[in-house]
């Protein structure tokens, strides 16, 4: 199964992406390849489809990028999602909140709008983890929504009507701000995944990445 990442190249040249791919190569056992859709770092050697973002429409742009992937089933992820243990093609987990909850109390206005565009009884699937997706279900979820809605939450609520699997609540781990190596290692201990905010990328975080994922992936050049 191919890893598909909608991507926009940051100023640092894609340091998070490099280690995110390494983590999936190490821990996602059905992995058969990597496809970036959007921008491409100079060091990246895997499959790539160029695609430009829509101005001011982040979620819609990411959805349109994913629709360029020809795969019938794939692992969707972002450039800042990192695996910490082996995993397979299981259905993704979710928060214990609903879109109505987040539409009312999310601290960022743009996210409140995104969640208000969803059906209020939808579960929130936007945990910072990868998600196995089926193309036909992704297309159906995209075509059903007129406004911008969160990708994983939209897909998760549509797909669960078709796919019955173990779908348990998962506590999220998003690291924000600069921390020491010891603080980072303690915070991710015994977790299956973690994610990083741009503000968390410092020498200590890079050192932790190198400890966790020291081996170059087949999708990068020196």
Secondary structure, 3 states (H helix, E strand, C coil): CEEEEEECCCCCCCHHHHHHHHHHHHHECCCCEEEEEECCCCCECCEEECCCCCCCCHHHHHHHHHHCCCCCEEEEECCCEEECCCECCCCCCECCCEHHHHHHHCCCHHHHHHHHCCCCCCECCCCCCCEEEEHHHHHHHHHHCCCCCCHHHHHHHHHCCCCCCCCCECCCCEECCCCCHHHHHHHHCCCCEEEECHHHCCHHHHHHHHHHCCCCCCCECC
